[in-house]
Amino acid sequence: MVRKIETALAQAGRKPVKSYGFVNPKLVRGSTVLYPDMAAKRATGPRVLEPVEIYGLYGNETHFALEAAIAEIEGGLHTQVTGSGLSAITVPLLAYLKAGDHLLVPDSVYGPTRSFCDGTLRRYGVETSYYDPMLTPPALAPMFRPNTRVLFTESPGSHTFEVQDIPALAKLAHTRGAKVFLDNTWGIHHFQPFSHGVDVSIQALTKYPGGHSDIILGAVTVNSEEDWRWLRLGALELGNYASPDDCWLALRGLRTLHVRLKAQEAAGLRVAAWFAARPEVARVLHPALPSCPGHEIFRRDFTGASGLFGVVFQPRFTPEDVVRMVDALQHFGIGASWGGYESLVLPTTGAIRRSEGTGVFEGPLARFQIGLENVDDLIADLDQGLAALRGA
């Protein structure tokens, strides 16, 4: 029986009988797995593609419970947990790419992804080309080469929140023999990657699945046995490992993911609409608002939104004006992460690439994560923050 997402979030990965009647899976820590005899040892064999406890590095029932839950939420077949959101990006890239290959990455991509492509992958002989995330397939097609192995997508973009036409881009990539990777962290719960043509879906479980800003964790999900073999063996060869403590906390976080996202979506939309009506603001980069690039694609492909969005201020304001506003805020922490229960703000300053808004938007940009605080309190705080922006 296919479960609705709310039911899956509450039940996935739970096996009360195996947990001796307890509602939550056990937290298992360990490296060495002991066998009663050699026959039992031989029976495990080289079964690293299966959820079998062979050695701690290969995972245990805590890892397997979380992986089963994420695979169901993403609509995929298999999931590999990783030690961080960044490793959920780097592990599959290293697993699928080799020297001489070519990779396409959106220019609005998460900064550490770009650094990895320009650093490690370049040193290993993989060439990366960056493309405008809003290119249509006919416009992007000339950038494909005979050796293009992966089309990396990030929808919405990390700072600029463009929503890419994933089904159309996937169709193009597959005709060229390339795999499609998607950083689906923003869209967890709201975007089903594999029904839209994605081959490899990436999650920073640090964010909404954890939900409490106290874990570092990632996950990579695939939907075919062939892709699972590439991903799983690549992860093991790289020595990938995730803390079982963090996996257990992520499982706990999943149980409230639906209600937290629902509350943060509503609060985020209310704050975004408030910003959109302010004279200090040029536009709001929230995929659910028409002012965001790719809004029509969002309406077509997503079932909802998260609480993370960007605000572009009028060009008469400087980055230092935005810093002054941020320093005046009382209910917003200054932090690079998001997806927790707390509200955050991160100003974007300096002459850097599209992901920071330079040369693309009217004025300076700031990213806001709306948490679970009272929305009226947040808006009142932002109101006095905008007074500081104006120098009032």
MOQUICOR-V885821 format. One record per residue. RES is the residue in one letter. SS is DSSP state (2 for helix, 1 for strand, 0 for the rest). NEAR is the number of other C-alpha atoms within 12 Angstrom. D_LAST is the distance of its C-alpha to the last C-alpha in Angstrom with 2 decimals. Layout:
BEGIN
[[RES | SS | NEAR | D_LAST] [RES | SS | NEAR | D_LAST]]
END
This chain:
BEGIN
[[M | 0 | 5 | 59.67] [V | 0 | 11 | 56.25] [R | 0 | 15 | 53.48] [K | 0 | 16 | 50.19] [I | 2 | 28 | 47.15] [E | 2 | 23 | 46.30] [T | 2 | 22 | 49.87] [A | 2 | 29 | 49.91] [L | 2 | 33 | 46.77] [A | 2 | 26 | 48.39] [Q | 2 | 28 | 51.86] [A | 0 | 32 | 51.85] [G | 0 | 35 | 53.23] [R | 0 | 33 | 54.66] [K | 0 | 22 | 58.37] [P | 0 | 16 | 59.02] [V | 0 | 12 | 62.73] [K | 0 | 16 | 62.14] [S | 0 | 18 | 59.58] [Y | 0 | 12 | 62.28] [G | 0 | 12 | 60.78] [F | 0 | 13 | 57.21] [V | 0 | 19 | 54.60] [N | 0 | 29 | 52.66] [P | 0 | 33 | 54.23] [K | 0 | 30 | 55.21] [L | 0 | 26 | 53.25] [V | 0 | 24 | 55.77] [R | 0 | 23 | 55.39] [G | 0 | 21 | 58.12] [S | 0 | 17 | 59.54] [T | 0 | 15 | 63.33] [V | 0 | 21 | 64.98] [L | 0 | 15 | 68.51] [Y | 0 | 15 | 71.36] [P | 0 | 10 | 74.46] [D | 0 | 11 | 76.75] [M | 2 | 11 | 76.92] [A | 2 | 10 | 77.62] [A | 2 | 14 | 74.23] [K | 2 | 18 | 72.63] [R | 2 | 13 | 74.39] [A | 2 | 15 | 73.36] [T | 2 | 21 | 69.69] [G | 0 | 16 | 70.60] [P | 0 | 16 | 67.96] [R | 0 | 18 | 66.04] [V | 0 | 26 | 62.57] [L | 0 | 28 | 61.56] [E | 0 | 26 | 62.12] [P | 0 | 26 | 60.29] [V | 0 | 24 | 63.01] [E | 0 | 31 | 62.51] [I | 0 | 27 | 64.20] [Y | 0 | 25 | 62.01] [G | 2 | 28 | 58.59] [L | 2 | 28 | 56.98] [Y | 2 | 37 | 58.08] [G | 0 | 40 | 56.36] [N | 0 | 35 | 57.48] [E | 2 | 33 | 57.27] [T | 2 | 39 | 53.63] [H | 2 | 44 | 52.68] [F | 2 | 37 | 55.00] [A | 2 | 40 | 53.56] [L | 2 | 53 | 50.02] [E | 2 | 43 | 51.34] [A | 2 | 35 | 53.27] [A | 2 | 44 | 50.24] [I | 2 | 47 | 47.96] [A | 2 | 37 | 50.77] [E | 2 | 35 | 51.11] [I | 2 | 43 | 47.40] [E | 2 | 41 | 47.23] [G | 0 | 35 | 50.49] [G | 0 | 33 | 52.27] [L | 0 | 29 | 55.50] [H | 1 | 38 | 54.64] [T | 1 | 43 | 51.60] [Q | 1 | 55 | 51.29] [V | 1 | 54 | 48.71] [T | 1 | 44 | 47.18] [G | 0 | 34 | 45.48] [S | 0 | 30 | 41.97] [G | 2 | 36 | 40.13] [L | 2 | 33 | 40.49] [S | 2 | 35 | 44.22] [A | 2 | 43 | 44.50] [I | 2 | 46 | 43.54] [T | 2 | 38 | 45.60] [V | 2 | 40 | 48.76] [P | 2 | 47 | 49.63] [L | 2 | 44 | 48.75] [L | 2 | 34 | 51.19] [A | 2 | 31 | 53.69] [Y | 2 | 36 | 53.89] [L | 0 | 33 | 53.41] [K | 0 | 24 | 55.75] [A | 0 | 22 | 56.14] [G | 0 | 19 | 56.40] [D | 0 | 27 | 54.32] [H | 1 | 33 | 51.35] [L | 1 | 40 | 48.18] [L | 1 | 41 | 45.58] [V | 1 | 41 | 42.01] [P | 1 | 42 | 38.90] [D | 0 | 37 | 36.40] [S | 0 | 35 | 33.58] [V | 0 | 38 | 35.47] [Y | 0 | 37 | 34.28] [G | 2 | 25 | 33.86] [P | 2 | 21 | 36.70] [T | 2 | 34 | 39.01] [R | 2 | 32 | 38.51] [S | 2 | 20 | 39.09] [F | 2 | 26 | 42.30] [C | 2 | 33 | 43.53] [D | 2 | 21 | 42.84] [G | 2 | 17 | 44.22] [T | 2 | 23 | 46.93] [L | 2 | 29 | 48.14] [R | 2 | 23 | 48.33] [R | 2 | 16 | 50.35] [Y | 0 | 20 | 52.63] [G | 0 | 19 | 53.30] [V | 0 | 28 | 51.19] [E | 1 | 29 | 49.28] [T | 1 | 38 | 45.96] [S | 1 | 29 | 44.65] [Y | 1 | 29 | 41.16] [Y | 1 | 29 | 40.77] [D | 0 | 30 | 38.06] [P | 0 | 35 | 37.79] [M | 0 | 33 | 37.90] [L | 0 | 26 | 41.18] [T | 0 | 23 | 43.95] [P | 2 | 27 | 47.26] [P | 2 | 15 | 48.97] [A | 2 | 16 | 46.21] [L | 2 | 27 | 46.27] [A | 2 | 25 | 50.08] [P | 0 | 18 | 50.71] [M | 0 | 27 | 48.75] [F | 0 | 31 | 51.35] [R | 0 | 24 | 54.19] [P | 0 | 18 | 57.57] [N | 0 | 24 | 56.25] [T | 1 | 34 | 52.98] [R | 1 | 34 | 53.34] [V | 1 | 41 | 49.95] [L | 1 | 47 | 47.19] [F | 1 | 48 | 44.15] [T | 1 | 48 | 41.55] [E | 1 | 46 | 38.23] [S | 0 | 49 | 37.11] [P | 0 | 46 | 34.23] [G | 0 | 43 | 32.98] [S | 0 | 44 | 31.20] [H | 0 | 48 | 27.79] [T | 0 | 46 | 28.28] [F | 0 | 47 | 30.25] [E | 0 | 43 | 32.87] [V | 0 | 47 | 35.82] [Q | 0 | 42 | 39.09] [D | 0 | 35 | 42.29] [I | 2 | 44 | 44.16] [P | 2 | 29 | 47.47] [A | 2 | 26 | 47.81] [L | 2 | 40 | 46.92] [A | 2 | 34 | 49.34] [K | 2 | 24 | 52.10] [L | 2 | 29 | 51.63] [A | 2 | 36 | 51.59] [H | 2 | 25 | 54.67] [T | 2 | 21 | 56.62] [R | 0 | 24 | 55.92] [G | 0 | 20 | 57.03] [A | 0 | 32 | 53.61] [K | 1 | 36 | 52.16] [V | 1 | 43 | 48.77] [F | 1 | 44 | 46.33] [L | 1 | 51 | 43.23] [D | 1 | 48 | 40.39] [N | 0 | 47 | 40.10] [T | 0 | 45 | 37.74] [W | 0 | 45 | 35.07] [G | 0 | 41 | 37.90] [I | 0 | 42 | 39.94] [H | 0 | 37 | 41.50] [H | 0 | 30 | 40.18] [F | 0 | 37 | 42.05] [Q | 0 | 37 | 45.75] [P | 0 | 43 | 46.26] [F | 2 | 30 | 50.05] [S | 2 | 20 | 50.46] [H | 2 | 30 | 48.29] [G | 0 | 33 | 50.39] [V | 0 | 43 | 48.78] [D | 0 | 47 | 51.19] [V | 1 | 50 | 49.03] [S | 1 | 53 | 46.01] [I | 1 | 49 | 43.64] [Q | 1 | 49 | 41.56] [A | 0 | 41 | 39.25] [L | 0 | 52 | 40.39] [T | 0 | 40 | 37.76] [K | 0 | 42 | 35.30] [Y | 0 | 50 | 36.10] [P | 0 | 47 | 39.76] [G | 0 | 39 | 38.94] [G | 0 | 37 | 35.94] [H | 0 | 29 | 35.17] [S | 0 | 28 | 33.88] [D | 0 | 25 | 36.99] [I | 0 | 33 | 39.40] [I | 0 | 36 | 39.84] [L | 0 | 43 | 42.23] [G | 1 | 44 | 43.13] [A | 1 | 54 | 45.74] [V | 1 | 53 | 47.61] [T | 1 | 50 | 49.59] [V | 1 | 42 | 52.37] [N | 0 | 32 | 54.66] [S | 0 | 21 | 57.97] [E | 2 | 19 | 60.49] [E | 2 | 18 | 60.46] [D | 2 | 30 | 56.71] [W | 2 | 31 | 57.09] [R | 2 | 27 | 59.70] [W | 2 | 30 | 57.50] [L | 2 | 41 | 54.50] [R | 2 | 39 | 56.37] [L | 2 | 27 | 58.63] [G | 2 | 28 | 55.82] [A | 2 | 36 | 53.73] [L | 2 | 28 | 56.72] [E | 2 | 19 | 57.62] [L | 0 | 21 | 54.13] [G | 0 | 19 | 54.44] [N | 0 | 33 | 51.57] [Y | 0 | 33 | 51.08] [A | 0 | 39 | 48.60] [S | 0 | 31 | 48.40] [P | 2 | 35 | 50.25] [D | 2 | 28 | 47.82] [D | 2 | 34 | 44.93] [C | 2 | 46 | 47.17] [W | 2 | 38 | 47.90] [L | 2 | 34 | 44.24] [A | 2 | 45 | 43.56] [L | 2 | 43 | 46.43] [R | 2 | 34 | 44.92] [G | 2 | 35 | 41.55] [L | 2 | 42 | 43.30] [R | 0 | 33 | 44.51] [T | 0 | 28 | 41.06] [L | 2 | 37 | 39.71] [H | 2 | 29 | 40.25] [V | 2 | 25 | 38.47] [R | 2 | 35 | 35.53] [L | 2 | 40 | 35.14] [K | 2 | 25 | 35.49] [A | 2 | 25 | 32.72] [Q | 2 | 37 | 30.38] [E | 2 | 36 | 31.20] [A | 2 | 26 | 30.31] [A | 2 | 33 | 27.05] [G | 2 | 43 | 26.16] [L | 2 | 34 | 26.95] [R | 2 | 26 | 24.87] [V | 2 | 39 | 21.73] [A | 2 | 41 | 22.59] [A | 2 | 26 | 23.04] [W | 2 | 25 | 19.69] [F | 2 | 35 | 18.06] [A | 2 | 27 | 20.39] [A | 0 | 18 | 19.12] [R | 0 | 22 | 15.43] [P | 0 | 21 | 14.47] [E | 0 | 34 | 12.66] [V | 1 | 32 | 16.13] [A | 1 | 26 | 19.18] [R | 1 | 34 | 21.66] [V | 1 | 45 | 22.65] [L | 1 | 42 | 25.61] [H | 0 | 45 | 27.39] [P | 0 | 45 | 31.14] [A | 0 | 37 | 31.49] [L | 0 | 33 | 29.16] [P | 0 | 21 | 30.53] [S | 0 | 29 | 27.69] [C | 0 | 33 | 29.20] [P | 0 | 32 | 32.14] [G | 0 | 31 | 35.34] [H | 2 | 27 | 34.24] [E | 2 | 19 | 37.71] [I | 2 | 27 | 39.39] [F | 2 | 29 | 37.33] [R | 2 | 23 | 38.50] [R | 2 | 20 | 42.05] [D | 2 | 29 | 42.35] [F | 0 | 31 | 40.01] [T | 0 | 21 | 40.49] [G | 0 | 29 | 36.93] [A | 0 | 39 | 33.74] [S | 0 | 43 | 32.13] [G | 0 | 43 | 28.63] [L | 1 | 47 | 27.50] [F | 1 | 48 | 25.62] [G | 1 | 49 | 23.24] [V | 1 | 44 | 20.04] [V | 1 | 43 | 19.65] [F | 1 | 37 | 16.24] [Q | 0 | 28 | 16.15] [P | 0 | 23 | 17.63] [R | 0 | 19 | 14.81] [F | 0 | 27 | 13.13] [T | 0 | 26 | 14.96] [P | 2 | 28 | 16.50] [E | 2 | 24 | 14.49] [D | 2 | 31 | 11.21] [V | 2 | 39 | 13.25] [V | 2 | 28 | 14.42] [R | 2 | 22 | 11.07] [M | 2 | 33 | 10.68] [V | 2 | 34 | 14.30] [D | 2 | 26 | 14.15] [A | 2 | 27 | 11.75] [L | 0 | 30 | 14.32] [Q | 0 | 21 | 16.95] [H | 0 | 30 | 19.61] [F | 0 | 33 | 19.91] [G | 1 | 27 | 22.06] [I | 1 | 25 | 21.87] [G | 0 | 21 | 25.36] [A | 0 | 26 | 27.62] [S | 0 | 36 | 29.87] [W | 0 | 41 | 29.62] [G | 0 | 42 | 31.95] [G | 0 | 36 | 31.73] [Y | 0 | 33 | 30.74] [E | 0 | 32 | 27.27] [S | 0 | 41 | 24.08] [L | 1 | 36 | 23.02] [V | 1 | 38 | 20.62] [L | 1 | 34 | 21.62] [P | 1 | 36 | 19.56] [T | 1 | 37 | 21.87] [T | 0 | 26 | 21.51] [G | 0 | 20 | 24.05] [A | 0 | 16 | 26.63] [I | 0 | 18 | 28.88] [R | 0 | 24 | 30.97] [R | 2 | 33 | 30.59] [S | 2 | 39 | 29.93] [E | 2 | 34 | 26.58] [G | 0 | 36 | 25.78] [T | 0 | 24 | 26.29] [G | 0 | 16 | 27.88] [V | 0 | 23 | 28.07] [F | 0 | 30 | 24.73] [E | 0 | 21 | 22.15] [G | 0 | 33 | 19.36] [P | 0 | 42 | 18.68] [L | 1 | 46 | 20.09] [A | 1 | 44 | 19.67] [R | 1 | 42 | 22.42] [F | 1 | 47 | 22.14] [Q | 1 | 45 | 25.03] [I | 0 | 45 | 25.01] [G | 0 | 39 | 27.16] [L | 0 | 30 | 28.84] [E | 0 | 25 | 26.12] [N | 0 | 22 | 25.37] [V | 2 | 27 | 23.53] [D | 2 | 17 | 21.57] [D | 2 | 21 | 20.29] [L | 2 | 33 | 19.34] [I | 2 | 29 | 17.52] [A | 2 | 21 | 15.56] [D | 2 | 26 | 14.66] [L | 2 | 34 | 13.71] [D | 2 | 28 | 11.54] [Q | 2 | 23 | 9.33] [G | 2 | 29 | 9.86] [L | 2 | 30 | 8.68] [A | 2 | 23 | 5.20] [A | 2 | 23 | 5.66] [L | 2 | 30 | 7.55] [R | 2 | 24 | 5.40] [G | 0 | 18 | 3.78] [A | 0 | 13 | 0.00]]
END
